Amino acid sequence: MGTITGSSFLPAEWYPQSGIQLTWPHAATDWNYMLEEVQACFLDIAREIARRQKLLIVSPDPDAVERQIMSTVNMDNVRFLMCETNDTWARDHGAITMLDEATPLLLDFTFNGWGLKFASDKDNQITRCAVEQGAIQGEYVNRLGFVLEGGSIESDGMGTLLTTTECLLSPNRNGQMNKAEIEDYLKRVFRLQQVLWLDHGYLAGDDTDSHIDTLARLCPDDTIVYVQCRDIGDEHYEALQAMEEQLKTFRTLKGQPYRLLALPMADEIITDGERLPATYANFLILNDAVLYPTYNQPVKDRYAGKVLQEAFPRYEIIGIDCRALIRQHGSLHCVTMQYPAGVIR
C-alpha cells in the first residue's frame, strides 16, 4: 500500500529529475490514421530528452520502437518498458511521484479516460506494470480509489496545488465527493497547505475538461505562466479574461501575489471543421531545458519562447512542432511524465 508521512511532499516539476516517460504511439492506438506523422513528433521529443537525461519508453513492442529511434536518439539514456497500452497520454496514466526524505512514493491513481470518454483499461495498468518490472523504483502507493490525472494538477513543491474546478469536480471522475471533500483529500494525500481552484478558462477541442496544464502553470519564484487571449472576437476571450482576473487574486503561502507572465493564445487551427486545442502552456520542464510546443505560427511561437525564457532564465528553451499532437486533442506536456531523481533506473 505504501506509507505517506508528514515529511512527504509533492515536488514541483522543476525538482531534480531522473527522467521522463513517453508512451509510444502504435497502430492499435487512435493515432493509426496518422501514425508516421505523430511518431516523427515523438522522435523529436525523445531526441531532446535523451540528450539530457533518462527516457523511459513504454510500448507493447519495444524492439520496433528501438529500430525507429536508434539512429537519432542517445540510446545510452533510453530505457524500455514492455506493456500493453490504449493510447499515449503519459501525463495522465503515469505514476504521480511524491518524495519522503528523498524516497520516491509512486502514487497510482485511477485513470478512467478523462471521465469515461475513452477506453483506458490498459493504460490504467501501466504504473503497476512499471513497478513490477522494475522500470521505476520506489514505494508503490495504491490510490486507485480516486480518479486523478497528472495534467489536472500543478505543484510548487512547497505546499500549494493549482487545479481547475471544471476537471476535478467532473461528475464522471469522483462524483460521489463534493469540492470540500476533494480538497480535503488532496491536502491529506499530497500534504498540502492550500489548493488554488481556477474556476474559469477552457480550450475548444479539449477532451480533459480543462486540465490545468493547458491553461496556467506554476513556475519557480512564485510565478504563474498562463494563456492570455486579447482577441475580443475569439471564442475563448471572455473565459480567459475571467481566468486572468482570478489569477490576479491568488496569493502565495506568504500572502504575496504571484508574478504573472502571459503566453499568447495560439491562432485558430481547424481540422475537419473542428478547432484544435493549441496551447503554449503545455510545456515540459527538464533538468536544464524547457521543451515547448510550437504550431507553425512563427511570431507567436517565438513570443511564447521569450515568455518561457523569462520564467526560466537559466534553462535552454526549445520549441518542438506539435501540430501532430493536437490532432488528438493534446500537446507536449500531455504525452510526457517526469520522474524525480531516483525513480528511473
C-alpha positions in Angstrom: 0.0 0.0 0.0 2.8 2.4 0.9 3.0 5.0 3.6 2.7 8.8 3.3 4.2 10.5 6.2 4.2 14.1 7.4 7.6 14.7 5.8 6.3 13.7 2.3 5.8 16.3 -0.4 4.8 16.6 -4.0 7.8 18.0 -5.8 7.4 20.7 -8.4 8.2 19.7 -12.0 11.5 21.6 -11.8 12.7 19.5 -8.9 15.8 17.4 -10.0 14.6 14.6 -12.2 15.8 11.1 -13.1 14.0 11.2 -16.4 10.8 11.4 -18.5 8.3 8.8 -19.6 6.9 8.6 -23.1 4.2 6.1 -24.0 4.8 5.4 -27.7 2.0 5.6 -30.3 1.4 2.4 -32.3 -1.1 1.1 -34.8 -3.6 -0.1 -32.2 -4.0 3.5 -30.8 -6.2 6.3 -32.1 -3.0 7.5 -34.0 -3.3 4.7 -36.5 -4.6 7.0 -39.3 -1.5 9.4 -38.9 1.0 7.1 -37.3 4.1 8.2 -39.3 3.4 11.8 -38.6 2.9 11.5 -34.9 5.8 9.1 -34.4 8.0 11.8 -36.1 6.9 14.2 -33.4 7.5 11.7 -30.6 11.0 11.1 -32.1 11.8 14.9 -31.9 10.7 14.9 -28.2 12.6 11.7 -27.4 15.8 13.1 -29.0 15.7 16.3 -26.9 15.0 14.4 -23.7 17.6 11.7 -24.2 20.3 14.3 -25.0 20.0 15.5 -21.4 18.6 12.8 -19.1 17.0 9.3 -19.0 14.0 8.5 -21.1 11.6 5.6 -20.3 9.6 4.5 -23.4 6.5 2.4 -22.8 5.4 0.2 -25.7 3.9 -3.2 -26.4 6.7 -3.6 -28.9 9.9 -2.0 -27.6 12.0 -3.7 -30.3 10.1 -1.9 -33.0 10.5 1.5 -31.2 14.2 0.9 -30.8 14.6 0.3 -34.5 12.8 3.6 -35.1 14.8 5.8 -32.8 18.3 4.2 -32.6 19.9 6.3 -35.3 18.9 9.7 -33.9 18.4 9.2 -30.1 21.1 8.9 -27.5 20.3 5.2 -26.6 22.6 5.3 -23.6 19.8 7.2 -21.8 16.9 5.2 -23.1 15.1 2.5 -21.0 12.1 0.4 -22.3 9.0 -1.0 -20.6 7.0 -3.6 -22.4 3.4 -3.0 -21.6 0.1 -3.0 -23.4 -1.4 0.5 -23.9 -4.6 2.1 -25.1 -3.1 5.4 -26.0 -0.1 7.7 -25.4 -1.0 10.3 -22.7 1.7 9.5 -20.1 0.9 12.7 -18.2 -2.4 11.2 -17.2 -1.7 7.5 -16.7 1.9 7.8 -15.3 2.7 7.5 -11.6 2.4 10.7 -9.6 5.6 10.8 -7.5 5.9 12.1 -4.0 9.1 12.2 -2.0 9.7 11.3 1.6 13.2 12.2 2.7 14.2 11.6 -1.0 12.5 8.2 -1.0 10.1 8.1 -4.0 6.5 7.2 -3.4 4.8 6.1 -6.6 1.1 7.0 -6.3 -1.1 5.0 -8.6 -4.5 6.8 -9.2 -7.2 5.5 -11.4 -7.1 6.9 -15.0 -10.6 6.5 -16.5 -10.2 8.1 -19.9 -10.9 11.7 -18.8 -14.3 10.9 -17.2 -15.2 7.7 -19.1 -14.7 9.3 -22.6 -12.2 6.8 -23.9 -11.0 3.2 -23.2 -8.3 3.2 -20.5 -8.2 -0.3 -19.2 -4.7 -1.0 -20.4 -3.3 2.5 -19.7 -4.6 2.2 -16.1 -2.3 -0.8 -15.6 0.9 0.9 -16.8 2.1 2.2 -13.4 1.7 -1.2 -11.7 3.4 -2.8 -14.7 6.3 -0.3 -14.5 6.8 -1.0 -10.7 6.5 -4.8 -11.1 9.0 -4.8 -14.0 11.4 -2.5 -12.1 11.3 0.2 -14.8 10.6 2.7 -12.0 11.7 2.3 -8.4 10.2 3.5 -5.2 7.4 2.5 -2.8 4.2 1.7 -4.7 1.1 3.5 -3.2 -2.3 2.3 -4.2 -4.6 5.2 -4.7 -6.9 3.5 -7.2 -10.0 4.6 -5.2 -9.6 8.1 -6.6 -9.6 9.3 -10.2 -6.8 11.8 -10.9 -4.7 12.7 -13.9 -1.3 14.3 -13.7 -2.3 17.0 -16.2 -5.0 18.2 -13.8 -2.7 19.4 -11.0 0.3 21.7 -10.6 2.5 21.7 -7.5 5.1 24.3 -6.4 6.8 21.7 -4.2 6.1 23.9 -1.1 2.5 23.0 -0.2 0.5 24.8 -2.9 -1.5 22.9 -5.6 -3.1 24.6 -8.6 -6.1 22.9 -10.3 -9.4 23.6 -12.1 -12.9 23.1 -10.8 -14.1 22.1 -14.2 -11.9 19.0 -14.2 -11.7 17.9 -10.6 -15.5 18.4 -10.0 -16.4 16.5 -13.1 -19.2 14.0 -12.1 -17.6 11.2 -14.1 -14.4 11.3 -12.1 -15.2 11.5 -8.3 -18.8 12.5 -8.5 -19.5 11.0 -5.1 -17.4 13.7 -3.5 -18.1 17.5 -3.3 -15.5 20.2 -3.6 -14.7 20.4 0.1 -14.2 16.7 0.3 -12.0 16.6 -2.8 -9.9 19.5 -1.4 -9.5 17.7 1.9 -8.5 14.5 0.1 -5.9 16.4 -1.9 -4.5 18.2 1.1 -4.3 14.9 3.1 -2.7 12.8 0.4 -0.3 15.4 -1.0 0.5 17.0 2.3 -0.7 20.4 1.1 -1.3 23.7 2.8 -3.5 25.2 0.1 -5.4 24.3 -3.1 -5.9 27.1 -5.6 -9.0 26.4 -7.7 -9.2 28.0 -11.1 -12.9 28.5 -12.0 -12.5 29.9 -15.5 -10.8 29.0 -18.7 -11.1 26.3 -21.4 -9.8 25.3 -24.8 -12.1 24.4 -27.7 -11.4 20.8 -28.7 -10.0 19.8 -25.3 -11.1 16.3 -24.0 -9.8 16.7 -20.5 -12.4 19.1 -19.0 -9.9 21.9 -18.7 -6.7 20.4 -17.4 -4.6 23.0 -15.7 -1.6 22.2 -17.9 -3.4 23.6 -20.9 -4.2 26.9 -19.2 -1.8 28.0 -16.4 1.4 26.6 -14.9 3.3 27.1 -11.7 6.9 28.1 -12.2 9.8 28.9 -9.9 10.0 32.0 -7.8 6.2 32.3 -7.2 5.5 32.7 -10.9 2.4 31.6 -12.9 2.6 31.4 -16.7 -0.8 31.4 -18.3 -2.6 31.7 -21.6 -3.9 35.2 -22.4 -6.5 36.0 -25.1 -6.5 39.6 -26.4 -8.8 39.0 -29.4 -12.3 40.0 -28.5 -13.6 38.0 -31.4 -12.0 34.8 -30.2 -14.5 32.3 -28.6 -12.1 32.0 -25.6 -11.9 35.7 -24.9 -14.4 36.0 -22.0 -13.4 32.8 -20.2 -9.6 33.5 -20.4 -10.2 37.2 -19.4 -12.0 35.9 -16.3 -9.2 33.4 -15.7 -6.6 36.2 -15.8 -8.6 38.2 -13.3 -8.9 35.3 -10.9 -5.2 34.6 -11.2 -4.5 38.1 -10.0 -6.4 37.3 -6.8 -4.3 34.2 -6.0 -1.8 34.5 -3.2 1.3 32.5 -2.1 1.5 31.0 1.3 3.3 34.1 2.4 0.3 36.2 1.3 2.0 37.7 -1.8 0.5 37.9 -5.3 2.1 35.7 -7.9 4.2 37.1 -10.7 2.1 36.5 -13.8 3.6 36.0 -17.2 1.2 35.9 -20.2 1.6 33.4 -23.0 -0.1 34.3 -26.3 -3.2 32.5 -27.4 -2.3 30.4 -30.5 -4.1 31.3 -33.7 -7.1 29.2 -34.6 -6.2 25.8 -36.1 -9.2 24.0 -37.7 -9.2 20.4 -38.9 -12.4 18.7 -40.3 -14.4 21.7 -39.1 -13.2 21.4 -35.5 -10.9 23.8 -33.6 -7.9 22.0 -32.1 -6.6 22.8 -28.6 -3.3 24.5 -29.5 -1.8 25.9 -26.3 1.7 27.2 -25.4 1.1 26.4 -21.7 1.6 22.6 -22.4 5.4 22.8 -22.0 7.7 20.3 -20.3 10.3 21.2 -17.7 13.6 19.2 -17.8 16.6 19.5 -15.6 18.2 22.2 -17.7 15.8 22.8 -20.5 12.1 23.6 -21.2 10.5 21.9 -24.3 7.5 23.8 -25.5 5.0 23.2 -28.3 5.0 25.3 -31.5 2.3 25.4 -34.1 4.0 26.8 -37.3 2.9 30.3 -36.2 6.4 32.0 -36.3 5.6 35.2 -34.5 3.6 33.6 -31.7 5.9 30.6 -31.5 8.9 32.9 -30.9 7.0 35.1 -28.4 5.9 32.1 -26.4 9.6 31.1 -26.2 10.6 34.5 -24.9 8.0 34.4 -22.2 9.2 31.0 -21.1 12.8 32.2 -21.1 11.7 34.9 -18.7 10.1 32.3 -16.5 13.1 30.0 -16.7 16.2 32.3 -17.2 18.7 29.6 -16.6 17.1 27.0 -18.9 17.5 26.3 -22.6 14.2 26.9 -24.3 13.4 24.5 -27.2 10.4 24.6 -29.4 9.0 21.4 -30.9 6.4 21.3 -33.7 3.4 19.7 -32.0 0.8 20.2 -34.7 0.5 16.4 -34.9 -0.3 16.0 -31.2 -3.2 18.5 -31.2 -4.9 16.4 -33.9 -5.8 14.0 -31.0 -6.5 17.0 -28.6 -3.3 17.1 -26.5 0.2 18.5 -26.8 3.7 18.1 -25.5 3.2 18.1 -21.7 0.3 15.7 -22.1 2.4 12.9 -23.7 5.2 13.1 -21.0 5.6 12.4 -17.3 8.6 13.5 -15.3 10.0 11.3 -12.5 12.1 12.9 -9.7 15.7 11.8 -9.1 16.0 8.2 -8.1 12.9 6.8 -9.8 14.1 5.7 -13.3 16.9 3.2 -13.0 
